[in-house]
Amino acid sequence: MPTIHDIFGKLGSETSIAMVSLTRLVLAAVLGGLIGLERQIKHRPAGLRTNLFICLGAAMFTLLSDDLAVEHIGDHTRIAAQIIPGIGFIGAGSILHNRGDLVTGITSAATLFVVASVGMAVGGGLYVTAIFATGLILLCLYLLGGIEQKFSLKMEFHTYEVTGADASEVTQEVNRVLEPIHSIPQNVQTAVTKQHVRVQFDVEGTTKEQEKALHCLKQSPLLANVTALGAVSPE
């Protein structure tokens, strides 16, 4: 029959184990939240809560994989191994194919994949590895994105709206203006009003090419109004 000392000893041991697990879950939530905050600020498909839950869930499943294997005598990595295909399924859902040939969400999907690995590292007790990986991820997201913009390395789709008297005339003029810079308007949409015809279209190119395209459009005498509606970045 267990004594009071044995009972308190067992409770103390279980409490100690529980505190370690809770600490790992909190750390996973913090690290996933930091990465998710960067995604949220950039208005990406997978933001703060998504990345936080992915990291927390990966850590939780890693803990369960180890604890259940000890209790029921099984493979310590069986549950944790299923995290990878599960995250692949979620990541595929964040990739969107729209606006013609534009594919968005690839970076978000890759971020979810690596965030899950951070959660698994935390769940496995590799705190330094998880923290270093989080810092490296944030550095890449901030630094590499800035380098792509600065050196005009990234191809983007920008949406423009122009107005004119006739739809065919406006379309021909846009094609003429963009021809010297080897750009073709895509996803062209036309709306007729009582005053004029509005034409929206996308142009693919680097930052410098987009600036040149906007300048050329504004110089055209046949286009009454030219508005840059912003970029739809393929991430």
C-alpha positions, 0 to 999 in steps of 0.5 A, spaced: 500 500 500 502 506 497 504 511 503 503 518 503 510 520 502 509 515 495 503 519 493 506 526 494 512 524 491 508 521 485 504 528 485 510 532 485 513 528 479 507 529 475 507 536 476 514 537 474 512 533 468 506 537 466 510 544 468 515 542 462 510 540 457 506 547 459 512 551 458 514 547 451 506 549 449 507 556 451 514 557 448 511 554 441 505 559 441 510 565 442 514 563 437 509 561 432 505 567 434 512 571 432 512 568 425 504 569 424 505 576 426 510 578 420 505 574 416 499 578 418 502 585 418 503 583 410 496 581 409 498 574 407 493 568 407 496 565 413 496 570 419 497 570 426 492 565 429 494 560 423 501 560 424 500 560 432 496 554 432 500 550 427 506 551 431 502 549 438 499 543 434 505 541 432 508 541 439 502 538 442 502 532 437 510 531 438 509 531 446 503 526 445 507 522 441 512 521 446 508 520 452 503 515 449 508 511 447 511 511 454 504 509 457 502 504 451 509 501 449 509 504 442 513 508 437 515 514 439 515 518 433 508 515 430 504 521 431 509 526 430 510 523 423 503 524 421 504 532 422 508 533 415 503 530 411 498 534 415 501 540 414 502 539 407 495 538 406 493 545 410 499 549 406 496 546 399 489 550 401 493 556 402 496 556 395 491 560 390 491 560 383 487 566 380 488 572 376 490 568 370 497 565 371 498 568 378 499 563 383 499 566 390 500 563 397 507 559 396 511 563 401 505 562 406 505 555 405 512 554 405 512 558 412 507 553 415 511 548 413 517 550 417 513 553 423 510 546 424 518 544 424 519 549 430 513 546 434 516 539 433 523 542 435 519 545 441 515 539 443 522 535 443 525 539 448 530 543 442 529 550 445 535 553 442 534 550 435 527 552 435 528 559 437 534 560 432 530 557 427 524 562 429 529 568 428 532 565 422 525 565 419 524 572 421 530 574 418 529 571 411 522 574 411 524 581 412 531 581 409 530 577 403 523 581 401 527 588 402 532 585 397 528 583 392 524 590 392 530 594 392 534 590 386 527 589 383 528 582 382 521 580 384 516 579 378 509 582 380 502 583 377 500 590 378 493 592 377 491 599 373 485 602 371 484 607 365 478 611 362 477 613 355 471 614 350 471 608 347 473 601 349 476 598 343 480 605 342 482 604 350 485 597 349 489 598 343 492 604 346 494 600 352 497 595 348 501 600 344 503 604 350 506 597 353 509 594 347 516 598 347 517 595 354 514 588 352 508 588 357 502 585 355 495 587 359 492 581 362 485 579 365 482 585 362 475 588 364 471 593 361 465 597 364 461 602 361 458 608 364 455 614 361 461 619 362 466 614 359 469 607 359 473 604 365 478 598 363 482 595 368 488 590 367 494 587 370 501 588 368 507 583 370 514 586 371 519 588 376 518 594 380 522 598 375 518 595 369 511 597 373 514 604 374 516 605 367 509 602 365 505 607 369 509 613 367 508 611 359 500 610 361 500 617 364 503 620 358 498 617 353 493 623 350 488 618 349 487 615 356 483 620 360 485 618 367 490 613 369 490 610 376 495 604 379 490 600 384 496 596 387 500 590 386 498 583 387 504 580 389 505 572 388 509 572 394 
